[in-house]
Amino acid sequence: MSTSNDRMDARAWGVLFVLAGAVFLEGIDIAMLNVALPAIRADLELSTGMLSGVVSAYVLGYGGFMLLGGRAADLLGRRRMFLFWMAVFLVFSGLGGFATEGWMLLVARFITGIAAAFMAPAGLALVVGTFPEGPQRTKALGVYAGTAAGGFSLGLVVGGLLTSVGWRWVFFAPVVLAAAILVAALLLIREADEPERPAGGFDLPGAFSITGAMLLLVYGVVRLEHPGNDLSGTLSVFAAGLALLAVFVAIERRSADPLVRLGILRSAPLVRANLGALLFLGSFMGFQFLATLYLQELRGWSPLQTGLAMLVIGMDMVLAPTLTPRLVNRFGNAPVLFGGMVLAALAYALFLPLGMDWTYAAMLPTMILLGLAFSLAYGPLTMAATEGVDEHEEGLASGLFYTAIQFGTALGVSAVTAVNVATLGDATTAEARLDALRTALVLPVAAAVVGALVIAFGLRARAAAPGRPESVGVPG
């Protein structure tokens, strides 16, 4: 499929654009729905709890089935899983647009989340398996990661435009894109390109226990968004999730064909990459949520104005596939990733003193720095999470990576929401709401700083062992 070690032929580019289009679809789908939520509530007369459930249902499906999806890609075939679940994504996204009751949206979003949980790791494993390690894979993952991050930023703008026409188009538009991707994938992605599937059966007890554990743990995180929930109930959910996780570990230790080979978690570099992804995405999603509240509820900006304000973050769609691979090839993965983490922490810190009279010029440095941070961090995180992994475990590694991202997303939004609501209390004045936002904004700053420190350990290990591969993701 390639003409040289660092050049790709036309079909290789076609495969890459198909896989990047799928991850773009996932990001834009989430962002568009977030913008459309107020219009959906007004039209269907949904309660606040039901509206929150529409978002949580997707998170539960995605986070709960992600590890199962990653292993299924290895055992059942990456191409097969990608195509089948893309079709499921297409169908249930469309059905969401026909919803007339809240429960219909809940079902549609939950199954759409499950589809994404199987589709995403299969797509990333296809990217890693299709392009050989070196400059070609670095370039491919740069395009893939830049497109993924761009979906979130462009989705805010597109969602605002579609919502102004009618919120149902937020569900119908992805159907058109998904159908085009599905047809192109059928034509371009060949089963012969996949590595030989590992021998062994499917670990059903492990699958049931880890899926149940993930569902409970994600649900516990989602409950944190609502301080009104009974604390003992939330703690019980976490306890049940951890108990099932312990059952899963016990099953995997005895299984002849484990769903997750526990030895993969002994790699400190892989753990660093996944923890870095959790903190990086968690801090960004928490910031984006608070910035949206500030712009729309305190400043009175429209969803479209809010999306346009954050559009500059989408510069990573250009920089990630062009600049980042060159920097990685020149300086190594870990230094570039560390630079992205530091820029993210600086961006959030610059937003801390926000005021009611802030001009967009005062916000712009944060948006620019976040665009640069995504350009430098997201691609290298993707490379780090899969580099050095055996071919037959690339789906598993991809599932671990997306699980970290999903937990980070859920935890980031839930944590800032809980702090914001707790700080605000019963106050209703604009000044009190602004103070609550400032307090909650400390969390993204802290998470980004911790993420930078985690990656710094990779730099330290690289300096101590210069003969080893320089990526933070190569198992040691």
Buried (B, 14 or more C-beta within 10 A) or exposed (E): BBEEEBEBEEBBBBBBBBBBBBBBBBBBBBBBBBBBBBBBBEBBEBEEEBBBBBBBBBBBBBBBBBBBBBBBBBBBBBBBBBBBBBBBBBBBBBBBBEBEEBEBBBBBBBBBBBBBBBBBBBBBBBBBBBBBBEBBBBBBBBBBBBBBBBBBBBBBBBBBBBBEEEBBBBBBBBBEBBBEBBEBBEEBBEEEBBEEBBEEEEBEBBBBBBBBBBBBBBBBBBBBBBBEEEEEEBEEBBEBBBBBBEBBBEBBEEBEEBBBBEEBEEBBBBBBBBBBBBBBBBBBBBBBBBBBBBBBEBBEBBBBBBBBBBBBBBBBBEBBBBBBBBBBBEEBBBBBBBBBBBBBBBBBBBBBEBEEEBEEEBBEEBBBBBBBBBBBBBBBBBBBBBBBBBBBBBBBBBBBBBBBBBBBBBBBBBBBBBBBBEBBEEEEEEEBBBBBBBBBBBBBBBBBBBBBBBBBBBBEBBEEEEEEBBBBBBBE
